[in-house]
Amino acid sequence: MSITLSVIKADVGGYVGHSESHPDVLVKADECLTKAKGDGLLVDYHVTKCGDDLQLIMTHHEGEESEKIHKLAWDTFVDCTKVAKTLKLHGAGQDLLADAFSGNVKGMGPGVAEMEFEERAAETIIIFMADKTSAGAWNMPLYKIFADPFNTIGLVIAENMHAGFSFEVHDVKEHRKITFNAPDEIYDLLVFIGAPSRFVVKAVYHRETKEIAAVSSTQRLALIAERYVGKDDPVCIVRSQGEFPAVGEVLEPFTAPIFVEGWMRGSHYGPLMPVSIADSTPTRFDGPPRVVAIGFQLSGSKLVGPRDMFADKSFDHSREQANEMADIMRRHGPFEPHRLPLEEMEYTTMPQVMRKLEGRFIDLD
């Protein structure tokens, strides 16, 4: 029997500011999912957080984009928003961009990553969650995991991975998609995913077995709301071991922090810092951007875990590097490359300033 793993997240209110999730919000979410499990809708679940984002991890037999599962998530976020408002948490319900549920949370604000598959004899899952960054943040890590032999030696020496993986890439501004095969088309692939503000890796598949290997959330809040309402804070599910990269290969890209969109007011580039769940509390300039990773084994569709994968001390140097990179970028203040380029500032105050000053611009001779 196939199992569906759904990770659905939303920012329903920050404590304090945008830095953390209040324990009462997590308790309320746990109550909602406990009831759903008792009613038989869920096989299992885990509630957690990354910064000020509430994360719902659920296993079930309803398939992807199930109206029942998405309504459960929406209702849970609504109930948690009520708690957040009672506590006067910052930005309570900011990711809930619709007044009422309409069959699917996609396009309504929350981020969604789901995959349906047949559970293997040993099913290893790593779930990545990020705060203060955008959907394209997974582009480079997913490329390294599934296409870079300097990161994933299994691509070279493991017979069951040697054929490579295919990448489904979404153009989030033109609402279209394309698939690239690696290693054959990696140069073409990199042309697009090297521009993560527009082209986002949605899913990765094993080229021989066609099995789903990874899936990410691609929802862009600014494109949905047509204004800045917070960063996307994406999630990503990666299957590991067997015909997929090993756990160590899946985590290895995060040993070298990369610059991603987000940070303060969603308008700056900053280093993606790998941290434990407990340390996913961005406070310096509302950052720097954070990524957490929790691991599970699946057994009969039940979640065995989690293990906090970035709590490992071997990531201490990566965190030190991220702090040094943050120092360098902060020196630039409101100047690029710390601030995003103008074309990426279209949902901040930039358009209003341009309109206000339009009459003062004079043509050059």
Contacts in CASP RR format, 6 or more apart in sequence:
PFRMAT RR
TARGET T0000
AUTHOR 0000-0000-0000
METHOD contacts of the structure
MODEL  1
MSITLSVIKADVGGYVGHSESHPDVLVKADECLTKAKGDGLLVDYHVTKC
GDDLQLIMTHHEGEESEKIHKLAWDTFVDCTKVAKTLKLHGAGQDLLADA
FSGNVKGMGPGVAEMEFEERAAETIIIFMADKTSAGAWNMPLYKIFADPF
NTIGLVIAENMHAGFSFEVHDVKEHRKITFNAPDEIYDLLVFIGAPSRFV
VKAVYHRETKEIAAVSSTQRLALIAERYVGKDDPVCIVRSQGEFPAVGEV
LEPFTAPIFVEGWMRGSHYGPLMPVSIADSTPTRFDGPPRVVAIGFQLSG
SKLVGPRDMFADKSFDHSREQANEMADIMRRHGPFEPHRLPLEEMEYTTM
PQVMRKLEGRFIDLD
1 61 0 8 1.000
1 118 0 8 1.000
2 61 0 8 1.000
2 63 0 8 1.000
2 116 0 8 1.000
2 117 0 8 1.000
2 118 0 8 1.000
3 43 0 8 1.000
3 59 0 8 1.000
3 60 0 8 1.000
3 61 0 8 1.000
3 116 0 8 1.000
3 117 0 8 1.000
3 118 0 8 1.000
3 119 0 8 1.000
3 298 0 8 1.000
3 300 0 8 1.000
3 301 0 8 1.000
4 59 0 8 1.000
4 60 0 8 1.000
4 61 0 8 1.000
4 62 0 8 1.000
4 63 0 8 1.000
4 64 0 8 1.000
4 66 0 8 1.000
4 69 0 8 1.000
4 114 0 8 1.000
4 115 0 8 1.000
4 116 0 8 1.000
5 57 0 8 1.000
5 58 0 8 1.000
5 59 0 8 1.000
5 114 0 8 1.000
5 115 0 8 1.000
5 116 0 8 1.000
5 117 0 8 1.000
5 125 0 8 1.000
5 237 0 8 1.000
5 298 0 8 1.000
6 56 0 8 1.000
6 57 0 8 1.000
6 58 0 8 1.000
6 59 0 8 1.000
6 60 0 8 1.000
6 64 0 8 1.000
6 66 0 8 1.000
6 69 0 8 1.000
6 73 0 8 1.000
6 112 0 8 1.000
6 113 0 8 1.000
6 114 0 8 1.000
7 55 0 8 1.000
7 56 0 8 1.000
7 57 0 8 1.000
7 58 0 8 1.000
7 112 0 8 1.000
7 113 0 8 1.000
7 114 0 8 1.000
7 127 0 8 1.000
7 129 0 8 1.000
7 217 0 8 1.000
7 235 0 8 1.000
7 237 0 8 1.000
8 56 0 8 1.000
8 58 0 8 1.000
8 69 0 8 1.000
8 70 0 8 1.000
8 73 0 8 1.000
8 105 0 8 1.000
8 110 0 8 1.000
8 111 0 8 1.000
8 112 0 8 1.000
9 50 0 8 1.000
9 53 0 8 1.000
9 54 0 8 1.000
9 55 0 8 1.000
9 56 0 8 1.000
9 110 0 8 1.000
9 111 0 8 1.000
9 129 0 8 1.000
9 217 0 8 1.000
9 233 0 8 1.000
9 235 0 8 1.000
10 53 0 8 1.000
10 54 0 8 1.000
10 73 0 8 1.000
10 77 0 8 1.000
10 93 0 8 1.000
10 95 0 8 1.000
10 96 0 8 1.000
10 109 0 8 1.000
10 110 0 8 1.000
10 111 0 8 1.000
11 52 0 8 1.000
11 53 0 8 1.000
11 54 0 8 1.000
11 91 0 8 1.000
11 93 0 8 1.000
11 94 0 8 1.000
11 95 0 8 1.000
11 230 0 8 1.000
11 233 0 8 1.000
12 25 0 8 1.000
12 54 0 8 1.000
12 77 0 8 1.000
12 80 0 8 1.000
12 81 0 8 1.000
12 84 0 8 1.000
12 89 0 8 1.000
12 92 0 8 1.000
12 93 0 8 1.000
12 94 0 8 1.000
12 95 0 8 1.000
12 96 0 8 1.000
13 21 0 8 1.000
13 22 0 8 1.000
13 25 0 8 1.000
13 52 0 8 1.000
13 81 0 8 1.000
13 84 0 8 1.000
13 89 0 8 1.000
13 90 0 8 1.000
13 91 0 8 1.000
13 92 0 8 1.000
13 93 0 8 1.000
13 94 0 8 1.000
14 20 0 8 1.000
14 21 0 8 1.000
14 22 0 8 1.000
14 52 0 8 1.000
14 84 0 8 1.000
14 89 0 8 1.000
14 90 0 8 1.000
14 91 0 8 1.000
14 92 0 8 1.000
15 21 0 8 1.000
15 22 0 8 1.000
15 25 0 8 1.000
15 52 0 8 1.000
15 87 0 8 1.000
15 89 0 8 1.000
15 90 0 8 1.000
16 90 0 8 1.000
17 52 0 8 1.000
17 89 0 8 1.000
17 90 0 8 1.000
17 91 0 8 1.000
18 51 0 8 1.000
18 52 0 8 1.000
18 90 0 8 1.000
18 132 0 8 1.000
18 282 0 8 1.000
18 286 0 8 1.000
19 51 0 8 1.000
19 52 0 8 1.000
19 281 0 8 1.000
19 282 0 8 1.000
19 283 0 8 1.000
19 286 0 8 1.000
20 49 0 8 1.000
20 51 0 8 1.000
20 52 0 8 1.000
20 281 0 8 1.000
21 49 0 8 1.000
21 51 0 8 1.000
21 52 0 8 1.000
21 53 0 8 1.000
21 54 0 8 1.000
22 83 0 8 1.000
22 84 0 8 1.000
22 87 0 8 1.000
22 89 0 8 1.000
24 83 0 8 1.000
24 87 0 8 1.000
25 54 0 8 1.000
25 80 0 8 1.000
25 83 0 8 1.000
25 84 0 8 1.000
25 89 0 8 1.000
26 47 0 8 1.000
26 48 0 8 1.000
26 49 0 8 1.000
26 54 0 8 1.000
28 76 0 8 1.000
28 79 0 8 1.000
28 80 0 8 1.000
28 83 0 8 1.000
29 47 0 8 1.000
29 54 0 8 1.000
29 56 0 8 1.000
29 76 0 8 1.000
29 79 0 8 1.000
29 80 0 8 1.000
30 47 0 8 1.000
32 72 0 8 1.000
32 75 0 8 1.000
32 76 0 8 1.000
32 79 0 8 1.000
32 80 0 8 1.000
33 42 0 8 1.000
33 45 0 8 1.000
33 47 0 8 1.000
33 56 0 8 1.000
33 58 0 8 1.000
33 72 0 8 1.000
33 76 0 8 1.000
36 42 0 8 1.000
36 45 0 8 1.000
36 72 0 8 1.000
37 43 0 8 1.000
37 44 0 8 1.000
37 45 0 8 1.000
41 60 0 8 1.000
41 62 0 8 1.000
41 68 0 8 1.000
41 69 0 8 1.000
41 72 0 8 1.000
42 58 0 8 1.000
42 59 0 8 1.000
42 60 0 8 1.000
42 72 0 8 1.000
43 59 0 8 1.000
43 60 0 8 1.000
43 61 0 8 1.000
43 300 0 8 1.000
43 301 0 8 1.000
43 302 0 8 1.000
44 58 0 8 1.000
44 59 0 8 1.000
44 301 0 8 1.000
44 302 0 8 1.000
44 303 0 8 1.000
45 56 0 8 1.000
45 57 0 8 1.000
45 58 0 8 1.000
45 59 0 8 1.000
45 303 0 8 1.000
46 57 0 8 1.000
46 294 0 8 1.000
46 296 0 8 1.000
46 303 0 8 1.000
46 305 0 8 1.000
46 306 0 8 1.000
47 54 0 8 1.000
47 55 0 8 1.000
47 56 0 8 1.000
47 57 0 8 1.000
48 55 0 8 1.000
48 57 0 8 1.000
48 129 0 8 1.000
48 277 0 8 1.000
48 294 0 8 1.000
48 306 0 8 1.000
49 55 0 8 1.000
49 277 0 8 1.000
49 280 0 8 1.000
50 129 0 8 1.000
50 130 0 8 1.000
50 131 0 8 1.000
50 233 0 8 1.000
50 277 0 8 1.000
50 280 0 8 1.000
50 290 0 8 1.000
50 291 0 8 1.000
50 292 0 8 1.000
51 131 0 8 1.000
51 280 0 8 1.000
51 281 0 8 1.000
51 282 0 8 1.000
51 290 0 8 1.000
52 90 0 8 1.000
52 131 0 8 1.000
53 129 0 8 1.000
53 131 0 8 1.000
53 233 0 8 1.000
54 77 0 8 1.000
54 80 0 8 1.000
55 129 0 8 1.000
55 235 0 8 1.000
56 73 0 8 1.000
56 76 0 8 1.000
57 127 0 8 1.000
57 303 0 8 1.000
58 69 0 8 1.000
58 72 0 8 1.000
58 73 0 8 1.000
59 298 0 8 1.000
59 301 0 8 1.000
59 302 0 8 1.000
59 303 0 8 1.000
60 66 0 8 1.000
60 69 0 8 1.000
60 301 0 8 1.000
61 301 0 8 1.000
62 68 0 8 1.000
62 69 0 8 1.000
63 69 0 8 1.000
63 114 0 8 1.000
63 116 0 8 1.000
64 114 0 8 1.000
64 115 0 8 1.000
64 116 0 8 1.000
65 104 0 8 1.000
65 106 0 8 1.000
65 114 0 8 1.000
67 103 0 8 1.000
67 104 0 8 1.000
70 101 0 8 1.000
70 103 0 8 1.000
70 104 0 8 1.000
70 105 0 8 1.000
70 106 0 8 1.000
70 112 0 8 1.000
71 101 0 8 1.000
71 103 0 8 1.000
73 105 0 8 1.000
73 110 0 8 1.000
74 96 0 8 1.000
74 101 0 8 1.000
74 105 0 8 1.000
74 108 0 8 1.000
74 110 0 8 1.000
75 101 0 8 1.000
77 93 0 8 1.000
77 95 0 8 1.000
77 96 0 8 1.000
77 110 0 8 1.000
78 96 0 8 1.000
81 92 0 8 1.000
81 93 0 8 1.000
81 96 0 8 1.000
84 91 0 8 1.000
84 92 0 8 1.000
84 93 0 8 1.000
85 92 0 8 1.000
85 93 0 8 1.000
94 229 0 8 1.000
94 230 0 8 1.000
95 109 0 8 1.000
95 110 0 8 1.000
95 111 0 8 1.000
95 221 0 8 1.000
95 229 0 8 1.000
95 230 0 8 1.000
96 108 0 8 1.000
96 109 0 8 1.000
96 110 0 8 1.000
97 107 0 8 1.000
97 108 0 8 1.000
97 109 0 8 1.000
97 221 0 8 1.000
97 224 0 8 1.000
97 225 0 8 1.000
97 229 0 8 1.000
98 107 0 8 1.000
98 108 0 8 1.000
98 109 0 8 1.000
101 108 0 8 1.000
102 108 0 8 1.000
105 111 0 8 1.000
105 112 0 8 1.000
106 112 0 8 1.000
106 219 0 8 1.000
107 219 0 8 1.000
107 224 0 8 1.000
108 224 0 8 1.000
109 219 0 8 1.000
109 221 0 8 1.000
109 224 0 8 1.000
109 225 0 8 1.000
110 219 0 8 1.000
111 217 0 8 1.000
111 219 0 8 1.000
111 232 0 8 1.000
111 233 0 8 1.000
111 234 0 8 1.000
111 235 0 8 1.000
112 217 0 8 1.000
112 219 0 8 1.000
112 235 0 8 1.000
113 215 0 8 1.000
113 216 0 8 1.000
113 217 0 8 1.000
113 234 0 8 1.000
113 235 0 8 1.000
113 236 0 8 1.000
113 237 0 8 1.000
114 215 0 8 1.000
114 237 0 8 1.000
115 203 0 8 1.000
115 212 0 8 1.000
115 215 0 8 1.000
115 237 0 8 1.000
115 239 0 8 1.000
116 212 0 8 1.000
117 211 0 8 1.000
117 212 0 8 1.000
117 239 0 8 1.000
119 298 0 8 1.000
119 300 0 8 1.000
119 301 0 8 1.000
120 242 0 8 1.000
122 241 0 8 1.000
122 242 0 8 1.000
122 297 0 8 1.000
123 239 0 8 1.000
123 297 0 8 1.000
123 298 0 8 1.000
123 299 0 8 1.000
124 239 0 8 1.000
124 240 0 8 1.000
124 241 0 8 1.000
124 247 0 8 1.000
124 295 0 8 1.000
124 296 0 8 1.000
124 297 0 8 1.000
125 237 0 8 1.000
125 238 0 8 1.000
125 239 0 8 1.000
125 240 0 8 1.000
125 295 0 8 1.000
125 296 0 8 1.000
125 297 0 8 1.000
125 298 0 8 1.000
126 237 0 8 1.000
126 238 0 8 1.000
126 240 0 8 1.000
126 247 0 8 1.000
126 250 0 8 1.000
126 251 0 8 1.000
126 293 0 8 1.000
126 294 0 8 1.000
126 295 0 8 1.000
126 309 0 8 1.000
127 235 0 8 1.000
127 236 0 8 1.000
127 237 0 8 1.000
127 238 0 8 1.000
127 293 0 8 1.000
127 294 0 8 1.000
127 295 0 8 1.000
127 296 0 8 1.000
127 306 0 8 1.000
128 138 0 8 1.000
128 141 0 8 1.000
128 235 0 8 1.000
128 236 0 8 1.000
128 237 0 8 1.000
128 238 0 8 1.000
128 291 0 8 1.000
128 292 0 8 1.000
128 293 0 8 1.000
129 233 0 8 1.000
129 234 0 8 1.000
129 235 0 8 1.000
129 236 0 8 1.000
129 280 0 8 1.000
129 291 0 8 1.000
129 292 0 8 1.000
129 293 0 8 1.000
129 294 0 8 1.000
130 137 0 8 1.000
130 233 0 8 1.000
130 234 0 8 1.000
130 235 0 8 1.000
130 260 0 8 1.000
130 272 0 8 1.000
130 289 0 8 1.000
130 290 0 8 1.000
130 291 0 8 1.000
130 292 0 8 1.000
131 231 0 8 1.000
131 233 0 8 1.000
131 280 0 8 1.000
131 282 0 8 1.000
131 289 0 8 1.000
131 290 0 8 1.000
131 291 0 8 1.000
132 231 0 8 1.000
132 233 0 8 1.000
132 262 0 8 1.000
132 263 0 8 1.000
132 266 0 8 1.000
132 282 0 8 1.000
132 286 0 8 1.000
132 287 0 8 1.000
132 288 0 8 1.000
132 289 0 8 1.000
132 290 0 8 1.000
133 231 0 8 1.000
133 232 0 8 1.000
133 233 0 8 1.000
133 234 0 8 1.000
133 260 0 8 1.000
133 261 0 8 1.000
133 262 0 8 1.000
133 263 0 8 1.000
133 272 0 8 1.000
133 289 0 8 1.000
133 291 0 8 1.000
134 196 0 8 1.000
134 197 0 8 1.000
134 220 0 8 1.000
134 231 0 8 1.000
134 232 0 8 1.000
134 234 0 8 1.000
134 260 0 8 1.000
134 261 0 8 1.000
134 262 0 8 1.000
134 266 0 8 1.000
135 172 0 8 1.000
135 196 0 8 1.000
135 200 0 8 1.000
135 216 0 8 1.000
135 217 0 8 1.000
135 218 0 8 1.000
135 219 0 8 1.000
135 220 0 8 1.000
135 232 0 8 1.000
135 234 0 8 1.000
136 196 0 8 1.000
136 197 0 8 1.000
136 200 0 8 1.000
136 201 0 8 1.000
136 216 0 8 1.000
136 218 0 8 1.000
136 234 0 8 1.000
136 260 0 8 1.000
136 261 0 8 1.000
137 196 0 8 1.000
137 234 0 8 1.000
137 260 0 8 1.000
137 261 0 8 1.000
137 272 0 8 1.000
137 289 0 8 1.000
137 291 0 8 1.000
138 200 0 8 1.000
138 201 0 8 1.000
138 216 0 8 1.000
138 234 0 8 1.000
138 236 0 8 1.000
139 193 0 8 1.000
139 194 0 8 1.000
139 196 0 8 1.000
139 199 0 8 1.000
139 200 0 8 1.000
139 201 0 8 1.000
140 193 0 8 1.000
140 194 0 8 1.000
140 196 0 8 1.000
140 253 0 8 1.000
140 258 0 8 1.000
141 253 0 8 1.000
141 254 0 8 1.000
141 258 0 8 1.000
142 167 0 8 1.000
142 201 0 8 1.000
142 204 0 8 1.000
142 214 0 8 1.000
142 216 0 8 1.000
142 236 0 8 1.000
142 238 0 8 1.000
143 167 0 8 1.000
143 189 0 8 1.000
143 190 0 8 1.000
143 193 0 8 1.000
143 201 0 8 1.000
144 151 0 8 1.000
144 152 0 8 1.000
144 252 0 8 1.000
144 253 0 8 1.000
145 151 0 8 1.000
145 152 0 8 1.000
145 204 0 8 1.000
145 214 0 8 1.000
145 238 0 8 1.000
145 245 0 8 1.000
145 249 0 8 1.000
145 250 0 8 1.000
145 252 0 8 1.000
145 253 0 8 1.000
146 152 0 8 1.000
146 155 0 8 1.000
146 164 0 8 1.000
146 165 0 8 1.000
146 167 0 8 1.000
146 182 0 8 1.000
146 204 0 8 1.000
146 213 0 8 1.000
146 214 0 8 1.000
146 245 0 8 1.000
147 155 0 8 1.000
147 164 0 8 1.000
147 165 0 8 1.000
147 167 0 8 1.000
147 182 0 8 1.000
147 183 0 8 1.000
147 186 0 8 1.000
147 189 0 8 1.000
148 155 0 8 1.000
149 155 0 8 1.000
149 156 0 8 1.000
151 249 0 8 1.000
151 252 0 8 1.000
151 253 0 8 1.000
152 161 0 8 1.000
152 245 0 8 1.000
152 249 0 8 1.000
152 252 0 8 1.000
153 249 0 8 1.000
154 161 0 8 1.000
154 162 0 8 1.000
154 245 0 8 1.000
154 246 0 8 1.000
154 249 0 8 1.000
155 161 0 8 1.000
155 162 0 8 1.000
155 164 0 8 1.000
155 183 0 8 1.000
156 162 0 8 1.000
160 208 0 8 1.000
160 242 0 8 1.000
160 243 0 8 1.000
161 206 0 8 1.000
161 243 0 8 1.000
161 244 0 8 1.000
161 245 0 8 1.000
163 206 0 8 1.000
163 207 0 8 1.000
163 208 0 8 1.000
164 181 0 8 1.000
164 182 0 8 1.000
164 183 0 8 1.000
164 206 0 8 1.000
164 207 0 8 1.000
164 208 0 8 1.000
165 182 0 8 1.000
165 204 0 8 1.000
165 205 0 8 1.000
165 206 0 8 1.000
165 207 0 8 1.000
165 213 0 8 1.000
166 179 0 8 1.000
166 180 0 8 1.000
166 181 0 8 1.000
166 182 0 8 1.000
166 204 0 8 1.000
166 205 0 8 1.000
166 207 0 8 1.000
167 179 0 8 1.000
167 180 0 8 1.000
167 181 0 8 1.000
167 182 0 8 1.000
167 189 0 8 1.000
167 193 0 8 1.000
167 201 0 8 1.000
167 203 0 8 1.000
167 204 0 8 1.000
168 177 0 8 1.000
168 178 0 8 1.000
168 179 0 8 1.000
168 201 0 8 1.000
168 202 0 8 1.000
168 203 0 8 1.000
168 204 0 8 1.000
168 205 0 8 1.000
169 177 0 8 1.000
169 178 0 8 1.000
169 179 0 8 1.000
169 180 0 8 1.000
169 189 0 8 1.000
169 192 0 8 1.000
169 193 0 8 1.000
169 199 0 8 1.000
169 200 0 8 1.000
169 201 0 8 1.000
169 202 0 8 1.000
170 176 0 8 1.000
170 177 0 8 1.000
170 199 0 8 1.000
170 200 0 8 1.000
170 201 0 8 1.000
170 202 0 8 1.000
170 218 0 8 1.000
171 177 0 8 1.000
171 178 0 8 1.000
171 192 0 8 1.000
171 198 0 8 1.000
171 199 0 8 1.000
172 198 0 8 1.000
172 199 0 8 1.000
172 200 0 8 1.000
172 218 0 8 1.000
172 220 0 8 1.000
172 223 0 8 1.000
173 198 0 8 1.000
173 223 0 8 1.000
177 202 0 8 1.000
178 192 0 8 1.000
180 186 0 8 1.000
180 188 0 8 1.000
180 189 0 8 1.000
180 192 0 8 1.000
181 207 0 8 1.000
182 189 0 8 1.000
192 199 0 8 1.000
193 199 0 8 1.000
193 200 0 8 1.000
193 201 0 8 1.000
196 260 0 8 1.000
196 261 0 8 1.000
197 261 0 8 1.000
197 344 0 8 1.000
200 216 0 8 1.000
200 218 0 8 1.000
201 214 0 8 1.000
201 216 0 8 1.000
202 215 0 8 1.000
202 216 0 8 1.000
202 218 0 8 1.000
203 212 0 8 1.000
203 213 0 8 1.000
203 214 0 8 1.000
203 215 0 8 1.000
203 216 0 8 1.000
204 212 0 8 1.000
204 213 0 8 1.000
204 214 0 8 1.000
204 215 0 8 1.000
205 211 0 8 1.000
205 212 0 8 1.000
205 213 0 8 1.000
206 213 0 8 1.000
206 243 0 8 1.000
206 244 0 8 1.000
209 243 0 8 1.000
211 239 0 8 1.000
211 243 0 8 1.000
212 239 0 8 1.000
213 238 0 8 1.000
213 239 0 8 1.000
213 244 0 8 1.000
214 236 0 8 1.000
214 237 0 8 1.000
214 238 0 8 1.000
214 239 0 8 1.000
215 236 0 8 1.000
215 237 0 8 1.000
216 234 0 8 1.000
216 235 0 8 1.000
216 236 0 8 1.000
216 237 0 8 1.000
217 232 0 8 1.000
217 234 0 8 1.000
217 235 0 8 1.000
217 236 0 8 1.000
218 234 0 8 1.000
219 232 0 8 1.000
219 234 0 8 1.000
220 232 0 8 1.000
221 229 0 8 1.000
221 230 0 8 1.000
221 231 0 8 1.000
221 232 0 8 1.000
222 228 0 8 1.000
222 229 0 8 1.000
222 230 0 8 1.000
222 347 0 8 1.000
225 347 0 8 1.000
226 347 0 8 1.000
227 347 0 8 1.000
228 265 0 8 1.000
228 266 0 8 1.000
228 267 0 8 1.000
228 347 0 8 1.000
228 348 0 8 1.000
230 266 0 8 1.000
231 261 0 8 1.000
231 262 0 8 1.000
231 266 0 8 1.000
238 244 0 8 1.000
238 245 0 8 1.000
238 250 0 8 1.000
240 246 0 8 1.000
240 247 0 8 1.000
240 249 0 8 1.000
240 250 0 8 1.000
241 247 0 8 1.000
247 309 0 8 1.000
251 293 0 8 1.000
251 309 0 8 1.000
251 310 0 8 1.000
254 272 0 8 1.000
254 274 0 8 1.000
254 291 0 8 1.000
254 293 0 8 1.000
254 310 0 8 1.000
254 315 0 8 1.000
254 318 0 8 1.000
255 274 0 8 1.000
255 314 0 8 1.000
255 315 0 8 1.000
255 317 0 8 1.000
255 318 0 8 1.000
256 318 0 8 1.000
256 321 0 8 1.000
257 271 0 8 1.000
257 272 0 8 1.000
257 273 0 8 1.000
257 274 0 8 1.000
257 318 0 8 1.000
257 321 0 8 1.000
257 322 0 8 1.000
257 325 0 8 1.000
258 271 0 8 1.000
258 272 0 8 1.000
259 269 0 8 1.000
259 270 0 8 1.000
259 271 0 8 1.000
259 272 0 8 1.000
259 325 0 8 1.000
259 329 0 8 1.000
260 269 0 8 1.000
260 270 0 8 1.000
260 271 0 8 1.000
260 272 0 8 1.000
260 289 0 8 1.000
261 268 0 8 1.000
261 269 0 8 1.000
261 340 0 8 1.000
261 344 0 8 1.000
262 268 0 8 1.000
262 269 0 8 1.000
262 270 0 8 1.000
262 289 0 8 1.000
262 340 0 8 1.000
263 269 0 8 1.000
263 270 0 8 1.000
263 285 0 8 1.000
263 286 0 8 1.000
263 287 0 8 1.000
263 288 0 8 1.000
263 289 0 8 1.000
264 285 0 8 1.000
264 286 0 8 1.000
264 287 0 8 1.000
265 286 0 8 1.000
265 348 0 8 1.000
266 340 0 8 1.000
266 348 0 8 1.000
267 339 0 8 1.000
267 340 0 8 1.000
267 345 0 8 1.000
267 348 0 8 1.000
268 285 0 8 1.000
268 329 0 8 1.000
268 338 0 8 1.000
268 339 0 8 1.000
268 340 0 8 1.000
269 329 0 8 1.000
269 337 0 8 1.000
269 338 0 8 1.000
269 339 0 8 1.000
269 340 0 8 1.000
270 288 0 8 1.000
270 289 0 8 1.000
270 325 0 8 1.000
270 326 0 8 1.000
270 329 0 8 1.000
270 338 0 8 1.000
271 288 0 8 1.000
271 289 0 8 1.000
271 321 0 8 1.000
271 322 0 8 1.000
271 323 0 8 1.000
271 325 0 8 1.000
271 326 0 8 1.000
271 329 0 8 1.000
272 288 0 8 1.000
272 289 0 8 1.000
272 290 0 8 1.000
272 291 0 8 1.000
272 322 0 8 1.000
273 288 0 8 1.000
273 289 0 8 1.000
273 290 0 8 1.000
273 291 0 8 1.000
273 318 0 8 1.000
273 319 0 8 1.000
273 322 0 8 1.000
273 323 0 8 1.000
273 326 0 8 1.000
274 291 0 8 1.000
274 292 0 8 1.000
274 293 0 8 1.000
274 310 0 8 1.000
274 315 0 8 1.000
274 318 0 8 1.000
274 319 0 8 1.000
274 322 0 8 1.000
275 290 0 8 1.000
275 291 0 8 1.000
275 292 0 8 1.000
275 310 0 8 1.000
275 315 0 8 1.000
275 319 0 8 1.000
276 292 0 8 1.000
276 308 0 8 1.000
276 310 0 8 1.000
276 311 0 8 1.000
277 292 0 8 1.000
277 294 0 8 1.000
277 308 0 8 1.000
277 311 0 8 1.000
278 308 0 8 1.000
278 311 0 8 1.000
279 290 0 8 1.000
280 290 0 8 1.000
280 292 0 8 1.000
281 290 0 8 1.000
282 288 0 8 1.000
282 289 0 8 1.000
282 290 0 8 1.000
284 326 0 8 1.000
285 326 0 8 1.000
285 330 0 8 1.000
287 326 0 8 1.000
288 322 0 8 1.000
288 323 0 8 1.000
288 325 0 8 1.000
288 326 0 8 1.000
291 310 0 8 1.000
292 308 0 8 1.000
292 310 0 8 1.000
293 308 0 8 1.000
293 309 0 8 1.000
293 310 0 8 1.000
294 305 0 8 1.000
294 306 0 8 1.000
294 307 0 8 1.000
294 308 0 8 1.000
294 309 0 8 1.000
295 305 0 8 1.000
295 306 0 8 1.000
295 307 0 8 1.000
295 309 0 8 1.000
296 303 0 8 1.000
296 304 0 8 1.000
296 305 0 8 1.000
296 306 0 8 1.000
296 307 0 8 1.000
297 304 0 8 1.000
297 305 0 8 1.000
298 304 0 8 1.000
329 337 0 8 1.000
329 338 0 8 1.000
330 338 0 8 1.000
331 338 0 8 1.000
332 338 0 8 1.000
332 339 0 8 1.000
333 339 0 8 1.000
339 345 0 8 1.000
342 350 0 8 1.000
END
